[in-house]
Amino acid sequence: MHTRLAIIILHYKNYQETIACVNSALKQKGGSYEIVVVDNGSGDGSYEILTEHFKKVPHVTIKRLKKNLGFARGNNAGIRYARAQFSAKNCFICNSDVVFEDTLFEELLAACKKGVGVISPAVYDADKKPQPFSVNIKSPYKTILFTLLYILYKSLPEEMRKKLFLQFIKLLYLVLKKGIKGIYRLRTYLKKHNFKVTHGREKGEAEKPYCMQGCAFLLTEEYFNYYRGLYPKTFLYGEELNITLYLKKAGLLAVAVPTSPVIHKGRQSSVMLTEKEGERRRLILSRQSLFNSLPLLFLSSKKISRFY
C-alpha cells in the first residue's frame, strides 16, 4: 500500500480533542490519506476509547506506546509506521488539539518543491487570531547560542539575575554615552566603502529561510531524502529548533504558506499547572532539550541520519 501523505497525530489523554482532529483529517479532499494516531502512554483508558471509536473507520490506525516518550520520539513512532506500512512520501505532524478545513492537505502538497524540507500552514488560535511562528530565523546557530545564554541566565538564582541585569544596564549606559560617536564613524566608513547598511527588513527582501509552526507542519519527501524522523534526544521543547538545524545541514528550507486556516486550541493535552510551576517545568525541560541537542552542532546530515 502506498500513500502520498500520512497524518501523524500524537495523542495524550484528551481523547475528545483527538477524535475531533481525526474527523477533521478524514474530511480532507484530494485522495485517500492514511491517519496514524499514536497514544503516547496515556494510561487512562483513552487508547481503548479511540480504538473502539475508530475500529470500523478505514484509513485510521491507532498505535500504542507503553510510556510517554515525549514529542519527538512519540511522533517518530508514527512516522516509522507510516513509512514502513504505507510507504508514505510526506508526513503531516500535528498536535491532537488542532482542526482544519477540508482543502488543507491539497494546499500543502501543492506547495511541495525541490529544496523545501518543511511546510507550515496558516495557524490561528482558538479566538481565530494568527498564531506567531514557533521559529522564524535566519540562522539556527545564532538562535541556539542566544537560547543557551537565556536559559543559563534564567537558571541562576533570582538575586544573581538582578545583579547581572543591573551590570548590563550600566554597561549599556556606558556604550550609549561613549560609543555613539564611534558607531556613527563606523557607519560612515562602511557607506563610503560601499558596504550595505540597512535598518530592519527591506522591501523585496527574501523571507527568513527557517519559518515554521510547531503544532502542525509537513515533513516533505525532500526531508526524508536525508532523515528518518525527528531528533530523538529531546522530550519536550526545542524540537522546531532542531528541525531547522537538520534543514541547515541538508541545504533545505522551512517555509510557511497561506493555506486555509488551522485552528490550534492550545495545550489541551497538557497537565494543568500553576503559572510558577509551569514556568519552572518549562525551564527544566528546555534546559534538558538544549543540552541534549548540542551534539547536533558537530554532526553532518549524513552522520545524523546514521546515528539517529
Rosetta silent file (secondary structure, phi, psi, omega in degrees, C-alpha in Angstrom):
SEQUENCE: MHTRLAIIILHYKNYQETIACVNSALKQKGGSYEIVVVDNGSGDGSYEILTEHFKKVPHVTIKRLKKNLGFARGNNAGIRYARAQFSAKNCFICNSDVVFEDTLFEELLAACKKGVGVISPAVYDADKKPQPFSVNIKSPYKTILFTLLYILYKSLPEEMRKKLFLQFIKLLYLVLKKGIKGIYRLRTYLKKHNFKVTHGREKGEAEKPYCMQGCAFLLTEEYFNYYRGLYPKTFLYGEELNITLYLKKAGLLAVAVPTSPVIHKGRQSSVMLTEKEGERRRLILSRQSLFNSLPLLFLSSKKISRFY
SCORE:     score description
SCORE:     0.000 S_00000001
   1 L     0.000  134.419 -178.774    0.000    0.000    0.000 S_00000001
   2 L  -125.943  143.892  175.217    1.315    3.431   -0.953 S_00000001
   3 L  -141.179  146.020  178.332    0.145    6.907    0.034 S_00000001
   4 L   -75.504  -25.586 -175.280    1.410   10.337   -0.832 S_00000001
   5 E  -145.131  133.377  170.193    0.624   11.645    2.646 S_00000001
   6 E  -117.526  142.754  178.848    0.281   10.227    6.161 S_00000001
   7 E  -106.432  122.855 -179.780   -1.066   12.255    9.067 S_00000001
   8 E  -105.947  117.564 -179.313    0.634   11.642   12.411 S_00000001
   9 E  -116.208  116.734 -179.412   -1.439   12.704   15.427 S_00000001
  10 E   -88.681  114.946 -176.177    0.232   12.448   18.817 S_00000001
  11 E  -102.671  139.866  173.070   -2.415   11.670   21.435 S_00000001
  12 L  -147.795   98.561  170.474   -2.122   12.090   25.201 S_00000001
  13 L    74.816  -48.003 -172.441   -5.182   11.554   27.415 S_00000001
  14 L   -83.911   84.241 -172.606   -7.643   14.051   25.902 S_00000001
  15 H   -69.961  -26.730  179.294   -9.479   11.714   23.536 S_00000001
  16 H   -61.387  -43.640  179.240  -12.260   14.227   22.701 S_00000001
  17 H   -67.155  -38.041  179.542   -9.748   16.555   21.051 S_00000001
  18 H   -65.189  -41.204  177.631   -8.079   13.655   19.245 S_00000001
  19 H   -61.479  -42.424  178.844  -11.405   12.459   17.843 S_00000001
  20 H   -63.436  -39.113  179.780  -12.141   15.971   16.559 S_00000001
  21 H   -66.539  -45.549  178.939   -8.683   16.140   14.945 S_00000001
  22 H   -62.100  -44.935  178.526   -9.074   12.731   13.256 S_00000001
  23 H   -59.779  -37.040  176.461  -12.543   13.627   11.978 S_00000001
  24 H   -63.477  -40.392  179.430  -11.086   16.808   10.532 S_00000001
  25 H   -69.913  -34.338 -179.032   -8.430   14.772    8.720 S_00000001
  26 H   -67.397  -23.378 -178.068  -10.997   12.273    7.408 S_00000001
  27 L   -85.664    0.892 -175.396  -12.895   15.072    5.630 S_00000001
  28 L   -65.996  141.953  175.961   -9.889   16.081    3.538 S_00000001
  29 L   -88.528  166.221  170.692  -10.235   16.288   -0.238 S_00000001
  30 L   100.522    2.126  179.099   -7.696   15.164   -2.790 S_00000001
  31 L   139.440  175.669  178.887   -7.275   11.457   -2.141 S_00000001
  32 L   -91.247  111.780  178.990   -7.124    8.743    0.490 S_00000001
  33 L  -102.497  151.467  178.284   -4.660    9.686    3.183 S_00000001
  34 E   -96.670  132.505 -178.690   -3.534    7.410    5.994 S_00000001
  35 E  -111.471  124.274  178.957   -4.039    8.641    9.560 S_00000001
  36 E  -117.770  113.686  176.400   -1.830    7.272   12.325 S_00000001
  37 E   -97.163  125.153  179.456   -2.785    8.159   15.904 S_00000001
  38 E  -108.247  112.058  174.656   -0.014    7.490   18.415 S_00000001
  39 E   -78.422  113.175 -172.067   -1.157    7.097   22.014 S_00000001
  40 E   -88.304   59.666  177.113    1.833    8.449   23.917 S_00000001
  41 L    65.092   40.146 -177.168    1.497    6.317   27.034 S_00000001
  42 L   -60.356  -47.909  177.113   -1.741    7.929   28.256 S_00000001
  43 L    65.268   22.290 -177.685   -2.606    5.054   30.593 S_00000001
  44 L  -121.539   11.939 -178.631   -6.054    6.457   31.334 S_00000001
  45 L    90.376   -5.878 -177.786   -8.235    4.289   29.113 S_00000001
  46 H   -69.857  -28.878  175.951   -8.327    6.796   26.252 S_00000001
  47 H   -60.968  -45.649  179.166   -6.460    4.381   23.951 S_00000001
  48 H   -63.051  -38.410  178.699   -9.273    1.851   24.338 S_00000001
  49 H   -63.889  -45.395  179.901  -11.871    4.568   23.679 S_00000001
  50 H   -64.955  -42.728  179.547  -10.128    5.647   20.479 S_00000001
  51 H   -59.922  -44.487  179.079   -9.680    2.062   19.297 S_00000001
  52 H   -66.570  -40.709 -176.175  -13.366    1.337   19.795 S_00000001
  53 H   -64.820  -38.560 -173.659  -14.451    4.620   18.208 S_00000001
  54 L  -108.615   14.718 -172.678  -12.436    4.142   15.005 S_00000001
  55 L   -64.805  -26.298  179.869  -12.389    0.327   14.714 S_00000001
  56 L  -107.050   10.499 -177.964  -14.616    0.324   11.597 S_00000001
  57 L   -96.831  119.945  179.564  -13.214    3.510   10.049 S_00000001
  58 L   -68.964  154.869  175.846  -10.860    2.910    7.092 S_00000001
  59 L    70.834   15.358  176.511   -7.508    4.704    6.836 S_00000001
  60 E  -123.005  123.255  177.820   -7.227    5.207   10.634 S_00000001
  61 E  -120.297  132.898  177.476   -4.625    3.311   12.674 S_00000001
  62 E  -108.508  117.698  177.923   -4.269    3.624   16.454 S_00000001
  63 E  -107.191  148.134 -176.812   -0.803    2.800   17.794 S_00000001
  64 E  -122.545  130.694  172.918    0.023    2.463   21.475 S_00000001
  65 E  -103.243  142.977 -175.710    3.260    3.299   23.284 S_00000001
  66 L   -68.433  -29.014  178.695    3.899    1.744   26.691 S_00000001
  67 L  -144.955  167.159 -179.981    5.060    5.039   28.177 S_00000001
  68 L   -72.152  112.550 -178.381    5.205    8.731   27.330 S_00000001
  69 L   -95.654    0.562 -178.321    8.244    9.133   25.060 S_00000001
  70 H    89.021  179.950 -173.364    7.832   12.859   24.524 S_00000001
  71 H   -67.173  -53.686 -172.848    7.107   14.814   21.356 S_00000001
  72 H   -66.835  -51.576 -177.033    9.944   13.753   19.058 S_00000001
  73 H   -69.526  -33.565  176.086   10.101   10.018   19.865 S_00000001
  74 H   -62.871  -47.362  177.510    6.325    9.742   20.005 S_00000001
  75 H   -66.728  -35.137  178.052    5.981   11.240   16.538 S_00000001
  76 H   -60.827  -35.324  177.068    8.897    9.152   15.285 S_00000001
  77 H   -61.686  -41.366  177.781    6.961    6.008   16.191 S_00000001
  78 H   -69.546  -39.543  178.802    4.122    7.195   13.962 S_00000001
  79 H   -63.236  -45.674  179.404    6.478    8.247   11.178 S_00000001
  80 H   -58.886  -44.501 -179.024    8.236    4.866   11.175 S_00000001
  81 H   -63.871  -47.184 -178.074    4.916    3.038   10.991 S_00000001
  82 H   -63.931  -38.730 -179.347    3.548    5.239    8.192 S_00000001
  83 H   -72.063  -36.945 -177.921    6.731    4.980    6.145 S_00000001
  84 H   -78.793  -43.788 -174.251    7.011    1.202    6.603 S_00000001
  85 H   -85.098  -33.256 -174.357    3.348    0.202    6.243 S_00000001
  86 H  -118.469    1.181 -177.166    2.087    2.769    3.740 S_00000001
  87 L    51.423   41.844 -177.443    5.315    3.959    2.048 S_00000001
  88 L   -62.510  126.555  179.944    4.248    7.494    2.940 S_00000001
  89 L   -81.733  -34.516  179.159    6.250   10.040    0.957 S_00000001
  90 E  -128.098  148.685  178.142    5.225   13.005    3.130 S_00000001
  91 E  -128.302  124.231  175.852    4.145   13.143    6.797 S_00000001
  92 E   -94.251  116.419 -178.008    1.935   15.825    8.305 S_00000001
  93 E   -98.560  125.782  178.783    2.755   16.158   12.017 S_00000001
  94 E  -146.056  150.925  172.445    0.097   17.761   14.191 S_00000001
  95 E   -67.098  159.694  179.677   -0.960   18.141   17.789 S_00000001
  96 L   -75.350  -13.482 -176.923   -4.209   16.468   18.764 S_00000001
  97 L  -101.072   35.124  173.758   -5.775   19.838   19.601 S_00000001
  98 E  -122.014  151.493  171.869   -5.897   21.204   16.045 S_00000001
  99 E  -134.978  157.729 -174.875   -8.633   21.112   13.418 S_00000001
 100 E  -148.778  165.633 -179.660   -8.501   22.190    9.787 S_00000001
 101 L   -81.724  166.290 -168.026  -10.582   22.747    6.691 S_00000001
 102 L   -75.540   -2.529  179.284  -11.072   20.080    4.039 S_00000001
 103 L  -106.397    1.693 -171.246   -8.640   21.543    1.483 S_00000001
 104 H   -58.499  -48.517 -174.362   -5.583   21.818    3.747 S_00000001
 105 H   -66.933  -36.363  173.967   -3.690   18.725    2.601 S_00000001
 106 H   -59.387  -42.791 -178.251   -4.200   19.573   -1.077 S_00000001
 107 H   -65.632  -42.542 -179.515   -2.774   23.033   -0.390 S_00000001
 108 H   -67.202  -44.294 -179.949    0.254   21.708    1.476 S_00000001
 109 H   -65.550  -33.362  177.728    1.086   19.072   -1.142 S_00000001
 110 H   -67.031  -23.748 -178.679    0.761   21.676   -3.887 S_00000001
 111 L   -85.970   -7.119 -179.746    3.405   23.749   -2.090 S_00000001
 112 L   -66.353  132.170  176.273    5.990   20.931   -2.133 S_00000001
 113 L  -155.104  166.898 -176.938    9.006   21.759   -4.248 S_00000001
 114 L   -60.980  136.400  177.648   12.681   20.990   -4.502 S_00000001
 115 L    90.825   -3.718  179.995   14.781   22.375   -1.682 S_00000001
 116 E  -109.012  121.363 -178.057   11.905   22.632    0.823 S_00000001
 117 E   -99.579  -26.948 -178.151   12.008   20.216    3.756 S_00000001
 118 E  -138.234  134.761  177.241    9.235   21.567    5.989 S_00000001
 119 E  -126.064  126.702  178.467    5.996   23.356    5.112 S_00000001
 120 E  -109.303  141.281  176.767    3.800   25.020    7.731 S_00000001
 121 L   -84.544  179.511  174.407    0.169   26.072    7.205 S_00000001
 122 L   -79.309  119.100 -175.103   -1.556   29.224    8.415 S_00000001
 123 E  -112.773  137.120  178.783   -2.290   28.645   12.115 S_00000001
 124 E  -127.264  153.964  178.275   -4.763   30.564   14.265 S_00000001
 125 E   -83.188 -176.538 -176.217   -5.583   30.327   17.961 S_00000001
 126 L   -62.578  -23.357  176.897   -8.982   29.463   19.430 S_00000001
 127 L   -90.869    8.556  178.421  -10.019   33.128   19.051 S_00000001
 128 L    64.233   32.905  172.025   -9.058   32.946   15.356 S_00000001
 129 L   -99.538  143.198 -179.171   -6.119   35.286   15.781 S_00000001
 130 E   -56.741  131.814  179.157   -2.908   34.469   13.847 S_00000001
 131 L   -87.926  131.115  178.957   -0.562   32.359   15.946 S_00000001
 132 L   -58.597  151.951  177.030    3.080   33.528   15.988 S_00000001
 133 L   -65.891  143.616  174.130    5.612   31.250   14.336 S_00000001
 134 L   -68.858  -36.300  178.419    7.417   28.851   16.641 S_00000001
 135 E  -140.148  132.879  174.449   10.576   29.550   14.644 S_00000001
 136 E  -151.345   83.256 -167.196   11.288   32.363   12.175 S_00000001
 137 E  -135.695  161.215  175.078   15.039   32.732   11.907 S_00000001
 138 L   -92.327  -34.737 -176.926   17.928   33.216    9.503 S_00000001
 139 L  -139.348  120.472  176.729   20.438   31.051   11.333 S_00000001
 140 H   -65.206  -27.973 -177.812   19.792   28.213   13.800 S_00000001
 141 H   -64.981  -46.140  178.625   23.333   28.584   15.140 S_00000001
 142 H   -63.589  -41.705 -178.726   22.784   32.149   16.383 S_00000001
 143 H   -64.886  -40.164  177.815   19.420   31.224   17.841 S_00000001
 144 H   -62.564  -42.299  179.239   20.887   28.241   19.694 S_00000001
 145 H   -60.745  -50.303 -178.371   23.611   30.472   21.147 S_00000001
 146 H   -67.597  -34.714  176.708   21.167   33.118   22.396 S_00000001
 147 H   -64.721  -41.427  177.603   18.769   30.445   23.669 S_00000001
 148 H   -60.732  -46.168  179.733   21.607   28.827   25.608 S_00000001
 149 H   -62.754  -40.808 -179.009   22.579   32.145   27.187 S_00000001
 150 H   -65.434  -44.309 -178.925   18.955   32.901   28.070 S_00000001
 151 H   -66.313  -39.119  176.522   18.358   29.505   29.678 S_00000001
 152 H   -62.562  -40.934  178.218   21.591   29.766   31.651 S_00000001
 153 H   -63.488  -46.124 -178.786   20.518   33.233   32.829 S_00000001
 154 H   -67.918  -20.889 -179.740   17.046   32.028   33.828 S_00000001
 155 H   -81.343  -13.071 -179.509   18.606   29.098   35.704 S_00000001
 156 L   -74.401  155.709  173.726   20.530   31.409   38.035 S_00000001
 157 L   -58.156  150.745 -173.971   19.174   32.364   41.478 S_00000001
 158 H   -58.306  -41.709 -179.409   16.929   35.421   41.389 S_00000001
 159 H   -62.158  -40.719  179.445   19.331   37.652   43.338 S_00000001
 160 H   -66.440  -36.992  178.167   22.171   36.857   40.957 S_00000001
 161 H   -63.458  -39.671  179.453   19.921   37.596   37.959 S_00000001
 162 H   -63.839  -41.601  179.555   19.092   41.023   39.422 S_00000001
 163 H   -64.664  -43.332  179.400   22.784   41.841   39.886 S_00000001
 164 H   -63.826  -38.592  179.801   23.618   40.765   36.337 S_00000001
 165 H   -64.276  -42.140  178.268   20.748   42.828   34.977 S_00000001
 166 H   -63.462  -39.930  177.788   21.987   45.948   36.817 S_00000001
 167 H   -64.410  -37.209  178.425   25.502   45.385   35.460 S_00000001
 168 H   -64.447  -42.280  179.377   24.069   45.057   31.962 S_00000001
 169 H   -62.230  -41.553  178.690   22.192   48.379   32.330 S_00000001
 170 H   -62.982  -43.646  179.860   25.412   50.101   33.467 S_00000001
 171 H   -63.903  -41.946  178.917   27.326   48.670   30.512 S_00000001
 172 H   -62.502  -39.637  177.826   24.602   49.731   28.103 S_00000001
 173 H   -61.282  -44.274  179.833   24.705   53.266   29.542 S_00000001
 174 H   -64.273  -38.939  178.514   28.475   53.480   29.001 S_00000001
 175 H   -63.812  -44.305 -179.759   28.133   52.240   25.434 S_00000001
 176 H   -67.442  -36.806 -176.988   25.445   54.803   24.686 S_00000001
 177 H   -71.363  -42.985 -173.167   27.349   57.585   26.408 S_00000001
 178 H  -108.713  -14.349 -171.476   30.747   56.992   24.804 S_00000001
 179 H  -100.793  -11.148 -175.517   30.086   54.788   21.853 S_00000001
 180 H   -62.395  -41.868 -179.597   27.544   56.632   19.725 S_00000001
 181 H   -63.311  -40.767  178.634   30.153   58.819   18.059 S_00000001
 182 H   -66.549  -38.815  178.010   32.295   55.777   17.253 S_00000001
 183 H   -64.008  -40.636  179.247   29.298   53.902   15.860 S_00000001
 184 H   -62.953  -42.923  178.782   28.452   56.872   13.646 S_00000001
 185 H   -63.056  -39.135  179.326   32.020   56.997   12.318 S_00000001
 186 H   -64.413  -42.691  179.344   31.929   53.257   11.599 S_00000001
 187 H   -63.717  -41.565  178.389   28.682   53.572    9.657 S_00000001
 188 H   -61.522  -42.510  179.068   30.092   56.488    7.648 S_00000001
 189 H   -62.995  -44.618 -178.974   33.203   54.436    6.815 S_00000001
 190 H   -63.265  -41.688  178.542   31.129   51.432    5.735 S_00000001
 191 H   -65.186  -40.325 -179.376   28.929   53.549    3.481 S_00000001
 192 H   -61.302  -33.732 -177.977   31.964   55.248    1.951 S_00000001
 193 L  -100.478   24.956  171.558   33.414   51.861    1.027 S_00000001
 194 L    65.119   24.504  170.490   30.126   50.594   -0.470 S_00000001
 195 L   -81.672  139.495 -177.252   29.148   48.324    2.392 S_00000001
 196 L   -83.049  121.125  177.210   25.368   47.980    2.607 S_00000001
 197 L  -115.361  120.993 -175.635   23.954   49.329    5.868 S_00000001
 198 L  -126.767  161.163  174.243   20.247   48.708    6.409 S_00000001
 199 L  -113.261  108.956  175.990   17.637   49.178    9.092 S_00000001
 200 L    68.333 -152.099 -175.032   15.492   46.068    9.561 S_00000001
 201 L   -92.864  127.762 -179.445   13.852   44.283    6.682 S_00000001
 202 L   -89.637  158.298  177.435   13.796   45.998    3.298 S_00000001
 203 L   -62.558  131.337  178.894   11.040   45.785    0.722 S_00000001
 204 L    88.464   -7.574  178.874   11.565   42.775   -1.525 S_00000001
 205 L   -67.598  140.535 -178.448   13.966   41.075    0.849 S_00000001
 206 L   -64.117  148.798  177.144   13.548   37.290    0.927 S_00000001
 207 L   -65.884  159.945  178.694   11.769   35.765    3.897 S_00000001
 208 L   -62.214  138.984 -170.463   13.807   34.112    6.596 S_00000001
 209 L   -74.034   -9.343 -179.082   14.790   30.635    5.432 S_00000001
 210 E  -128.201   92.863 -174.711   13.622   28.802    8.571 S_00000001
 211 E  -132.065  118.807 -177.172    9.997   29.603    9.328 S_00000001
 212 E  -157.451  160.403  172.440    7.637   27.044   10.877 S_00000001
 213 L  -100.540  146.570 -179.707    4.840   26.236   13.287 S_00000001
 214 L   -90.852  -20.492 -175.497    5.352   23.604   15.953 S_00000001
 215 L   -87.203  -16.609 -178.258    1.736   22.421   16.301 S_00000001
 216 E  -160.725  118.293  178.842    1.227   21.500   12.625 S_00000001
 217 E  -158.492  154.126 -179.242    3.810   21.042    9.854 S_00000001
 218 E  -102.738  124.262  169.175    4.539   18.871    6.848 S_00000001
 219 E   -89.810  118.149 -170.974    7.765   16.877    6.576 S_00000001
 220 L   -87.031  172.216  176.011    8.260   16.596    2.821 S_00000001
 221 H   -59.230  -35.246  177.255    9.693   13.913    0.594 S_00000001
 222 H   -60.895  -41.019  178.551   12.790   16.108    0.340 S_00000001
 223 H   -60.241  -44.682 -176.667   13.198   15.938    4.115 S_00000001
 224 H   -75.268   -7.520  170.464   13.024   12.144    4.085 S_00000001
 225 L   -69.581  -19.462 -177.406   15.743   12.013    1.455 S_00000001
 226 L  -114.003  -36.770 -170.684   18.083   12.979    4.308 S_00000001
 227 L  -130.843  155.603  179.952   16.466   11.973    7.612 S_00000001
 228 L   -89.935  -21.912 -177.887   14.263    9.225    9.035 S_00000001
 229 L  -177.849 -148.451  179.609   12.387   11.411   11.514 S_00000001
 230 L   -92.011  158.157  176.551   12.878   13.976   14.280 S_00000001
 231 L   -62.709  121.434 -167.593   15.898   14.250   16.565 S_00000001
 232 L   -88.954    3.682 -172.427   15.017   11.740   19.326 S_00000001
 233 L   -93.715    8.314  176.418   17.035   13.055   22.280 S_00000001
 234 L  -112.293  156.773  176.972   14.543   15.660   23.474 S_00000001
 235 L  -101.825  -50.715  179.518   11.340   15.144   25.468 S_00000001
 236 L  -156.805  139.073 -178.525    9.561   18.471   25.061 S_00000001
 237 L    82.250  140.222  176.698   10.602   21.919   23.749 S_00000001
 238 L    90.265   -2.721 -176.494   13.298   22.735   21.223 S_00000001
 239 H   -64.762  -39.881 -179.142   12.101   20.349   18.514 S_00000001
 240 H   -63.528  -39.652  178.957   11.498   23.121   15.967 S_00000001
 241 H   -64.776  -38.960  176.781   14.993   24.496   16.503 S_00000001
 242 H   -65.546  -37.355  177.279   16.467   21.040   15.971 S_00000001
 243 H   -62.231  -42.819  178.988   14.471   20.669   12.755 S_00000001
 244 H   -63.779  -33.668  176.889   15.939   23.939   11.437 S_00000001
 245 H   -67.458  -42.607  173.504   19.398   22.630   12.268 S_00000001
 246 H   -54.028  -48.838 -176.653   18.608   19.434   10.344 S_00000001
 247 H   -64.700  -43.160  179.096   17.480   21.544    7.391 S_00000001
 248 H   -56.762  -44.599 -177.502   20.508   23.827    7.509 S_00000001
 249 H   -70.938  -25.665  179.789   22.872   20.863    7.329 S_00000001
 250 H   -94.808   -3.533 -178.723   20.930   19.318    4.419 S_00000001
 251 L    73.609   29.676 -179.758   20.632   22.590    2.480 S_00000001
 252 L  -110.412  166.736 -179.301   16.823   22.641    2.806 S_00000001
 253 E  -116.504  160.192  169.613   14.343   25.353    3.794 S_00000001
 254 E  -117.910  120.959 -175.556   11.347   25.612    6.124 S_00000001
 255 E  -123.786  154.885  173.010    8.545   27.719    4.652 S_00000001
 256 E  -112.333  136.829 -177.486    5.093   28.877    5.708 S_00000001
 257 L  -121.159  149.464 -178.029    2.343   29.046    3.101 S_00000001
 258 L   -80.056   81.592 -178.267   -1.003   30.923    3.155 S_00000001
 259 L   -92.132  179.470  166.832   -3.345   27.952    3.433 S_00000001
 260 L   -61.420  154.390 -169.461   -6.881   27.614    4.705 S_00000001
 261 L   -70.185  139.228  167.222   -6.824   28.099    8.498 S_00000001
 262 E  -103.239  126.069 -179.442   -5.626   25.557   11.023 S_00000001
 263 E   -98.879  119.205  178.924   -7.202   26.215   14.421 S_00000001
 264 E  -104.881  110.524 -176.365   -4.934   25.421   17.363 S_00000001
 265 L   -72.538  -32.123  169.704   -6.941   25.241   20.560 S_00000001
 266 L    93.238  115.412  171.278   -3.816   25.154   22.701 S_00000001
 267 L    54.688   33.442 -179.128   -2.471   22.924   25.491 S_00000001
 268 L   -72.711  -23.082 -177.836   -5.479   20.608   25.500 S_00000001
 269 L  -103.743    5.326 -177.755   -3.343   17.570   26.339 S_00000001
 270 L   -87.866  151.061  173.642   -1.129   19.230   28.929 S_00000001
 271 L   -74.810  131.045 -178.247   -1.396   18.760   32.656 S_00000001
 272 L   -71.113  128.034  179.455   -2.684   21.979   34.233 S_00000001
 273 L  -128.694  159.249  172.111   -0.075   23.659   36.403 S_00000001
 274 L   -66.970  163.930 -177.606    0.122   26.954   38.262 S_00000001
 275 H   -58.548  -43.360 -178.968    1.955   29.742   36.441 S_00000001
 276 H   -68.491  -44.059  178.349    5.051   29.352   38.630 S_00000001
 277 H   -62.771  -41.629  179.928    5.065   25.560   38.396 S_00000001
 278 H   -63.225  -42.344  179.026    4.562   25.751   34.631 S_00000001
 279 H   -64.289  -41.346  179.897    7.444   28.186   34.174 S_00000001
 280 H   -64.852  -43.644  179.648    9.745   26.017   36.292 S_00000001
 281 H   -64.314  -43.247  178.844    8.803   22.853   34.386 S_00000001
 282 H   -61.832  -39.414  179.290    9.287   24.570   31.015 S_00000001
 283 H   -63.863  -45.033 -179.830   12.700   25.824   32.116 S_00000001
 284 H   -62.416  -48.183 -178.848   13.825   22.352   33.228 S_00000001
 285 H   -66.384  -38.898  178.780   12.600   20.668   30.047 S_00000001
 286 H   -64.138  -41.930  179.432   14.012   23.419   27.822 S_00000001
 287 H   -64.600  -44.461  178.081   17.416   23.164   29.502 S_00000001
 288 H   -60.946  -45.072 -178.645   17.451   19.371   29.139 S_00000001
 289 H   -62.797  -42.782 -177.560   16.415   19.586   25.486 S_00000001
 290 H   -65.151  -47.555 -178.629   19.021   22.195   24.637 S_00000001
 291 H   -67.979  -34.801  176.986   21.930   20.368   26.238 S_00000001
 292 H   -69.405  -20.276 -177.989   20.818   17.039   24.748 S_00000001
 293 H   -92.188  -10.995 -176.371   20.744   18.705   21.336 S_00000001
 294 H   -56.526  -34.372  178.153   24.248   20.202   21.415 S_00000001
 295 H   -57.247  -25.716 -179.690   25.848   17.167   19.643 S_00000001
 296 H   -61.236  -28.022 -178.604   23.883   18.126   16.521 S_00000001
 297 H   -60.905  -25.373 -171.120   26.087   21.189   16.124 S_00000001
 298 H  -110.432    7.492 -177.810   29.061   18.984   15.295 S_00000001
 299 L  -113.349  143.662  174.117   27.442   16.356   13.060 S_00000001
 300 L   -79.879  168.924  179.171   26.834   16.398    9.318 S_00000001
 301 H   -61.303  -35.934  179.830   23.471   15.417    7.843 S_00000001
 302 H   -66.434  -40.454  179.856   24.902   12.002    6.876 S_00000001
 303 H   -72.034  -35.347  176.083   26.113   11.308   10.409 S_00000001
 304 H   -62.251  -44.157  179.130   22.823   12.482   11.911 S_00000001
 305 H   -63.557  -36.152 -179.517   20.971   10.095    9.607 S_00000001
 306 H   -70.257  -42.680 -175.068   23.347    7.274   10.536 S_00000001
 307 H   -84.744  -30.641 -171.861   23.139    7.757   14.300 S_00000001
 308 L  -124.359    0.000    0.000   19.517    8.858   14.676 S_00000001
